[in-house]
Amino acid sequence: MKFVDEARIKVDAGDGGNGCVSFRREKYVPKGGPDGGDGGDGGSVYLQGNTGLNTLADFRFQRAYRAERGTNGMGANCTGKSGEDLIVQVPVGTLVHDADTGEMIGDVVKEGQRLLVAKGGFHGLGNARFKSSTNRTPYQSKPGTPGEVRDLLLELNVLADVGLLGLPNAGKSTLITVVSNARPKVADYPFTTLHPNLGVVSPAPHQSFVIADIPGVIEGAAEGVGLGIQFLKHLSRTRLLLHLVDMAPLDGHDPANDVNTIVNELGKFSDAREGSELASRERWLVLNKLDLLPADERNARCEAIETALSGKSGGAERVYRISAAQREGTEALMYDILNYLDEQARLAAEADTQI
């Protein structure tokens, strides 16, 4: 199924039921008085996180969602039934915006989490509510209020701990296939990855993390070239970026230029999206496909690239040398990632404790 990461839907909460005007009529009970009951509340619309979903594709076919209306009040002080709430299942990681105002309504980030997106109408009041010592036969009642109606823009940002980044054919899909159970398409031509893929990596028993592979980013992506820029937002939730570099490009171009291309596109993406910190996120450089280089040239080639990047590897915090296809260096890399994520979680917990 085609990956869909944006959708626009309309949600319509139920109206509140109207109050009833009624008077008690019973034998031997003269002037029984008002007994009109209240209406029922209208049903609300909620979005609920579901880890079993990974795209917004279902919203291509159904775009309107309506909750149940509250029923009207009745005589004998009978209150109308409240309308049933409508629960709409969405993938975990869904951002919800008001399509008309652009206001962010909420973010569904956990399994089972519910987000109220349209509040049901309040029930109307029956005439029994209006009786008093000076108004013993009230004929007034109140209708129920209408439920909220909203146009929503849903935007899916996949939830992953680690994001794979790089030009097309850098070996991202091969790496995620080797280290996890994910099985994205792998081929020897560019743009084999057309949508994000998630894989669970378990370097040690009972310890795991989620890794995301997105389509390759090319030069000019920030201006709409290629596929990757529309999926870079999926890396915004990650805690670590793995920047893969093809060390044996078929056209013989300089891998150091590839690194700078990605760094520049990250900067443009962050500048274009207010509040984005993707360009400053922790990033490790992974020099891949070393198996395609002559054994006596590998170290020299890697050192030359690191030197060309001013010893800082394009701003990367660490540099690794691997061959994903041959599984060389991948196990050590995954263990280091696990240790890094554990350390970040520990620091975050300490910070929360101090607050």
C-alpha positions, 0 to 999 in steps of 0.5 A: 500500500502506498505510504500516506503521511498527510490527510485532511478530514472533517469531524462533526460532533453530535448536537445536544438533544432539546429539552422537553415541554411537558406537564404531568397528566394523571387521574386524581392528580390535578395540576401535576406541574411541569415534568419535561426532561432534559435532552442528552449530550451530543457525542464527541469525536476523539482520535486514538493512537493505534500502533497497528496502523502505520499510514493515513491511507484509510483517510483517503477513502473516508474523510467525514466523521460524525458522532451521534446526536443526543436524543430529546428529553421526554415527559415524566422527567425522562432525560434523553440519551446521550450520543455515543462518542466516536473514536477514530483510530490513527497511527501513533505519531500523528500530529493534528492541526486545525486546517482553517487556522493552522492551530496545533490541536495535539499530538498522538504519541502513545498507544491508546492515547485519546485526543479530543478534536470535536466536543459534543453539544450540551444538552437542552433543558426541559421545562421542569428546570424553570418551575418556581413559586412564581412560575408554576406552569413554565412553557419555556425550554432550551434547545441543545447546543450544536456540536463542534465541526472542524476540518483537520489536517493530520500529519504523520511523523513516524516514531523512531529512536534512530534515523538513517540519512544519506544520498540515494544508494548509500546503503540505508535499506541494506543496513536496516535489513541486516540489523532488523527484521524490516525488509525494504526493497533493495536494488542497485538503482537510486530511489528504491525506497519510496516511503519510510520503513521502520525496523526494531533492532535488538543488540542485546536480550530485552534491549531494543530500539527503533530505526527508520529508513527514509528515501534518499535526499539529493541536492536541491531537495529543500526546493522540491527536488527528489523524494527525501525532503517530504520525509525529513520531518519523520526524523524530527522525533529521532534522538540520533541520526546515522549519516551513511556515505557510499565510499565506492560511488559508481560515478567516482565522485567525491564522498566528502561532497556527498556529506556536505550536500546532506548537511546543507539540505538539513540546514535548509530544512531546519530554516524552512520549518520554524522550531526544527532542530534537525540540523543540530541533532546528534549525527554520526557519520557511517562510511559504508560499502568498504567491501567494494574498496581494495583492502590496501586502500580502505584506510587511506580513503577513509582518512582522506575523507575525514581530513577533507571534512576538516577533521570534524566529519561535517559536524558529525560527533563520531565516525564509523567504518562498515560494510552493511552488505558483509555485516562488517562493523554493524554489530559494534555500531548497534551496541554503541547506539544502544549505549548512547540511547540508554545514556540519554534516557538516564540523563533525561530521567535525572533532569526530570528528578531535579525539576 
